[in-house]
Structures are given as C-alpha cells and as structure tokens.
Amino acid sequence: MAGTSGSGKTTLAARLGCLLDIEHVEIDSLFHGPNWTPRPTFERDVDEFVAGESWVTEWQYSIVRDRLAARAELFLWLDLPRRTVMRQVTIRTLRRRFGRRELWNGNTEPPLHRIVLDREHIIRWAWNTYRSTSERVQRLSVDRPELTIVRFRSHRDVDAWIAHQLIPLAGH
C-alpha cells in the first residue's frame, strides 16, 4: 500500500485486512520505539511477517521497501491530490495531538509548534515528500513489470474497486 504520509494507507490496509481476513501489520508500530527512536528489531520483524503467506501493510521505510515490494502480489497506490492529503494529515495530526492519543510504544504527536522547528514533522514531511511516492512507484513498475499496481486518485475510486474486486472474493 503506497501513498504519501496522511493519504490513508494504514486505514485502507486495515480495512483490506478485515475484508480479506488476512493480517494487517501496521509498519509504523514496528519501526517506532519509545521516544520516536527506531526499534532495533525493525528489519527482523519485517522479514518475519513478509515470510508469511498473506499480509497487508504500508510501503514505507526505505530500508525495507524493496523487501516488501519483492514479496507483494498486488500493489495499491493511493495517489490522491495534494490538497486531499494535506487536509487529511492535518486533521489526523490535530485529532491525535489534542486527544493525546498514544500511537506506538508510548509515542504521541509532538506539540504543534514543532511544525515550524522540525523538518520531519509529519505535516511538513507529507508536503515535502508528496512527489517522491510517485517516483518510487514508477521505478517499481519498471523493476517489477509483472506486479499489478492499482492506482487510486480518490476515495471514491477505492470504494468502487473494493466493491467490484474484493467484496466478491471475500464472500461479503
């Protein structure tokens, strides 16, 4: 599942995991340790779940992106307009911050003023990396021409694809 931060990758991956009754591994939970530090077992954890028969996850973290792509049988790309992504990531960040919602391993969204100070603040990250997802997916299509890549330009496209492709398969 590819897309810019805030595009809805995790939400869609969890939805698909439920519909297809397969494991959804939220890759952020494997990567982020306490105090937003990378977990030392991250690569091993990824290797373990991708060795499984069926799974769905988000295509991120350059250190494991090739491993995920190599094992993928279907690749979904949320290529939503920048304005949609920015609206979603901003609303999500505000909800998490004001709700003091714990994300992974005790981490919560940092104070909002960090958007000015922190070059890797999630809202700035989503803005600055928006184009790079497209470039990575284009490279993947060349490296793995046999891999089916489904590109979604809207949430309506996602819903239509699920209704026509997955629901009949899932028996719902």
Secondary structure, DSSP 8 states (H G I E B T S, - for coil): -EE-TTSSHHHHHHHHHHHHT-EEE-HHHHHB-GGG-B-TTHHHHHHHHHTSSSEEE----HHHHHHHHHH-SEEEEE---HHHHHHHHHHHHHHHHHTT---STT-----TTHHHH-TT-HHHHHHHTHHHHHHHHHHHHHH-TTSEEEEESSHHHHHHHIIIIIHHHHT-
